[in-house]
Amino acid sequence: MRHLAVSLATAAVVATVFTAWKPAALSPSELAGQLAAALEGKPTEQPVSSFLSPGSTDQGDLKIGIVVGHSGPNPDTGYADPGAQCRDGLTELMINQAVGDLVKGTLEAAGLKVDLLEEWDDRLIGYRGVALVSIHTDSCEPSGEYATGYKVAAAVETKVQDKAQRLVACMIDRYGRATDLRYHPYSITIDMTEYHTFREIHPQTPAVIIEVGFMYLDREFLTKHTDLVARGISDGILCYVNNEPADLDWED
């Protein structure tokens, strides 16, 4: 009878997990660990339900955070910082805002809930979501023929390393496909890997920062093909949410 009770309890746990689980809500390694612990009757580090998105299992319950880099006032100065600037007045914020608005519309059309957030948005404190992506653009200063392309980074230290790296992989792959820009990993800076927002959001929210291109050599593409820039970001997020494979054969 004890074995029968254990079997029935295990079946109930498995049925509950697979009824409620969304593709991006739980990585395969996390799911395996939670199920193994349940099968052995051991306590888990946290309930299986804590990995799941609350509410129904409709895709519309998936919440994505999109940060428009350099938007809104900086609390330390009281005024907005437009980010990188070109001599003719084009600013990083102009590009980031145009891209962010398009990404929001694309993801909402796909049935996702989207929070469009400012750089220092109060809602970022403890923010919980399936994923968070912060949009930025690189320098407008002439710095050689190699200053072209995009960069993606997650936090150096994160409690959801598997999820964060899968989000990074999806963003690298899908953004490169949509834009044909080169991936530029060797110029990823500490400002990206230790981006302040990574420390503000909830530790269970996977997050990345993307530099969509360089404002000097990539200017024409970034300003005239904003739709492709936004498509690359949206496709990367959907790749992650739908648990799609990502091809990382991007290195020369």
Secondary structure, DSSP 8 states (H G I E B T S, - for coil): -HHHHHHHHHHHHHHHHHHH--TTTS-HHHHHHHHHHHHHT---SS-GGGGS-SS-S-GGG-EEEEEETT-SB-TTTSSB---SB-TTS-BHHHHHHHHHHHHHHHHHHTT-EEEEEETT-GGGTT---SEEEEEEEE--S---TT--SBEEE--SS-TTHHHHHHHHHHHHHHHHHHH---B-GGG--HHHHT-HHHHHS-TTS-EEEEEEEETTTTHHHHHH-HHHHHHHHHHHHHHHHTT---------
